[in-house]
């Protein structure tokens, strides 16, 4: 179980949110010793998406 870096965690979370996560990466993510980096990046990713949607709606209106 190799320790993952932040870039790998971000790519994995982004692929999962968009629904294009490969089975091999999915299994690799669940073999990690801690889910905390994935949870933190996931929350930040979702908050970023919400912020982006709010910005787009405000620009359109």
C-alpha positions as CSV (number, residue, x, y, z in Angstrom):
1,X,0.0,0.0,0.0
2,X,1.9,3.0,-1.2
3,X,1.1,6.4,0.2
4,X,-0.8,8.5,-2.3
5,X,0.1,12.1,-3.1
6,X,-2.4,15.0,-3.3
7,X,-2.5,15.0,-7.1
8,X,-3.5,11.3,-7.2
9,X,-6.2,11.9,-4.6
10,X,-7.5,14.9,-6.6
11,X,-7.6,12.9,-9.9
12,X,-9.3,10.0,-8.2
13,X,-12.0,12.2,-6.6
14,X,-12.6,14.1,-9.8
15,X,-13.0,10.9,-11.8
16,X,-15.3,9.5,-9.2
17,X,-17.5,12.6,-9.1
18,X,-17.7,12.7,-12.9
19,X,-18.4,8.9,-13.0
20,X,-15.4,7.9,-15.1
21,X,-13.3,6.2,-12.4
22,X,-11.7,2.9,-13.6
23,X,-12.2,-0.3,-11.7
24,X,-8.4,-0.6,-11.1
25,X,-8.2,2.9,-9.6
26,X,-11.3,2.3,-7.5
27,X,-9.8,-0.8,-6.0
28,X,-6.5,1.0,-5.5
29,X,-8.2,3.8,-3.6
30,X,-9.9,1.4,-1.2
31,X,-6.6,-0.3,-0.4
32,X,-5.2,2.9,1.1
33,X,-4.7,3.1,4.8
34,X,-6.7,6.3,5.3
35,X,-9.8,7.7,3.7
36,X,-9.2,11.2,5.3
37,X,-7.4,12.7,2.2
38,X,-10.2,11.5,-0.1
39,X,-12.9,12.9,2.2
40,X,-11.2,16.3,2.5
41,X,-10.5,16.6,-1.2
42,X,-14.0,15.4,-2.0
43,X,-15.7,18.0,0.2
44,X,-13.5,20.8,-1.2
45,X,-14.2,19.5,-4.8
46,X,-18.0,19.6,-4.2
47,X,-17.8,23.0,-2.6
48,X,-15.8,24.2,-5.6
49,X,-18.4,22.9,-8.0
50,X,-21.2,24.6,-6.1
51,X,-19.2,27.8,-6.1
52,X,-18.7,27.5,-9.8
53,X,-22.4,26.9,-10.5
54,X,-23.3,29.9,-8.3
55,X,-20.9,32.1,-10.2
56,X,-22.2,30.9,-13.6
57,X,-25.8,31.6,-12.5
58,X,-24.9,35.0,-11.3
59,X,-23.1,35.9,-14.5
60,X,-26.1,34.7,-16.6
61,X,-28.7,36.6,-14.6
